[in-house]
Amino acid sequence: MLCALSGKESPSAADIKAVITASGAEVDEAKLTAYLAAVEGKSLDTLLEEGKAKMKTVSGSAGGGGGGGGGGAAAAEAEVAEEEEEEVDVGGGGLFGGDEGGGGY
């Protein structure tokens, strides 16, 4: 995809290897050969459209839906149960200057 976006509509194996090695990865020749065979003659637009069509068939788990609207009493109890957290001074040991006036950095 990066090769196609850079203007090479039909990138060669060398073009793809250059991108992969530039990222610090190693090229698997067998996988590269299989990939080039699978995309031969297809444009980036065609490959993206085929990918979108495949994504439509993938179902994701959305978890369970929430229950119906409950009574307002439960919400009122939840509000009462919430308490503000108290800030605790854990000390910074003067890491950020502190009150000692040692900010001469």
Secondary structure, DSSP 8 states (H G I E B T S, - for coil): -HHHHTT-SS--HHHHHHHHHHTT----HHHHHHHHHHHTT--HHHHHHHHHHHHHH----------S---HHHHHHHHHH-----------TTTT-TTTT----
